[in-house]
Amino acid sequence: MTQDEILTMFRQQAKDLPSNASALNTAILELAQLLADSRGRLSKENFEVLVRIGGALYKNGHNQFHGKNDVDAIMKHSHRNHDEGRGSH
């Protein structure tokens, strides 16, 4: 298979996934289990590449989680300020 064929498969898979954090979390967990199960069967180089891929996915998920928490905190703060402002009228 070529890299382009694999990228086409990725695109198709992406269309079928829900657009939320659970899809990313599931992919990270599945990759972790795949790596745990195939540790002795993969070359050191392939294992390290897959761990780097997992690290990139994990970092992306971690950043999304913190970004969502930041937005939630901003929205709660904004809502509180809005309610306080309304109460003083």
C-alpha positions as CSV (number, residue, x, y, z in Angstrom):
1,M,0.0,0.0,0.0
2,T,1.1,3.6,-0.6
3,Q,1.0,6.4,1.9
4,D,-1.7,8.1,-0.2
5,E,-3.9,5.0,0.1
6,I,-3.4,4.9,3.8
7,L,-4.3,8.7,4.0
8,T,-7.5,8.0,2.1
9,M,-8.3,5.3,4.6
10,F,-7.7,7.8,7.4
11,R,-10.0,10.3,5.8
12,Q,-12.7,7.8,5.4
13,Q,-12.4,6.6,9.0
14,A,-12.4,10.3,10.1
15,K,-15.8,10.8,8.4
16,D,-17.3,7.9,10.3
17,L,-16.1,9.1,13.7
18,P,-18.1,11.3,16.0
19,S,-16.6,14.8,16.3
20,N,-15.9,14.8,20.0
21,A,-13.2,14.0,22.4
22,S,-14.4,10.4,23.0
23,A,-13.2,9.4,19.5
24,L,-9.7,10.7,20.3
25,N,-9.7,9.1,23.7
26,T,-10.8,5.7,22.2
27,A,-8.1,5.9,19.6
28,I,-5.4,6.6,22.2
29,L,-6.6,3.7,24.4
30,E,-6.8,1.4,21.4
31,L,-3.3,2.4,20.3
32,A,-1.9,1.9,23.8
33,Q,-3.4,-1.6,23.9
34,L,-2.1,-2.4,20.5
35,L,1.3,-1.4,21.5
36,A,1.1,-3.3,24.8
37,D,0.0,-6.4,22.9
38,S,2.6,-6.2,20.1
39,R,5.6,-5.0,22.0
40,G,7.8,-8.0,21.3
41,R,6.6,-8.4,17.7
42,L,7.4,-4.9,16.5
43,S,10.8,-3.7,15.6
44,K,12.2,-1.1,18.0
45,E,12.0,1.6,15.3
46,N,8.3,0.8,14.5
47,F,7.5,0.7,18.2
48,E,9.1,4.1,18.8
49,V,7.3,5.6,15.8
50,L,3.9,4.4,17.1
51,V,4.7,5.7,20.6
52,R,5.5,9.1,19.0
53,I,2.2,9.0,17.2
54,G,0.5,8.1,20.5
55,G,2.3,11.0,22.2
56,A,1.0,13.4,19.5
57,L,-2.5,12.1,19.9
58,Y,-2.3,12.3,23.7
59,K,-0.9,15.8,23.6
60,N,-3.7,16.9,21.2
61,G,-6.3,15.4,23.5
62,H,-4.7,16.9,26.6
63,N,-4.7,20.3,24.9
64,Q,-8.3,20.0,23.8
65,F,-9.3,19.0,27.4
66,H,-7.5,22.0,28.9
67,G,-8.9,24.3,26.2
68,K,-12.4,23.1,26.9
69,N,-11.8,23.6,30.7
70,D,-10.5,27.1,30.0
71,V,-13.6,28.0,27.9
72,D,-15.9,26.5,30.5
73,A,-14.2,28.6,33.2
74,I,-14.5,31.8,31.1
75,M,-18.1,31.1,30.4
76,K,-18.9,30.5,34.1
77,H,-17.1,33.7,35.0
78,S,-18.9,35.6,32.3
79,H,-22.2,34.2,33.4
80,R,-21.5,35.1,37.0
81,N,-20.6,38.6,36.1
82,H,-23.7,38.9,33.9
83,D,-25.9,37.7,36.8
84,E,-24.3,40.0,39.3
85,G,-24.7,42.9,36.9
86,R,-28.4,42.1,36.5
87,G,-28.9,41.9,40.2
88,S,-27.6,45.4,40.9
89,H,-30.2,47.0,38.5
